[in-house]
């Protein structure tokens, strides 16, 4: 019986030693240099991408993410074309340029979910609610710190 207890005591002692807390070197010392170099910074946009919820054309309520529209000038913005129905009609959204990749990923998912329904698409609608027409294209501008699209007069 005592022969059986000895290996158990060694295993328990080894486990207790392995679970002891070991003090870590202070941040910035050589002990963290390798960890800091190998750990990428946390990117808020990447974290949002992981939670990207897109549901388009699935017979009812659609879910499409919100995107940042913040800007200081029109150059900070881009026109994002978002499909809004199975006919292929589009909404032209004024979005912050830093959201371009995220928007394109969501839009690709959205477009793939719409079934082809054989109807004609309607003219593209801008943020101002107006539709583009020949000679009156959609433009993007920065209005009160937000990217917005509108139909040129």
PyMOL commands that set and color helices and strands:
alter all, ss='L'
color gray80, all
select helices_A, chain A and resi 2-18+30-38+44-50+74-76+97-113
alter helices_A, ss='H'
color red, helices_A
select strands_A, chain A and resi 77-83+90-96+138-143+146-151
alter strands_A, ss='S'
color yellow, strands_A
deselect
rebuild
show_as cartoon
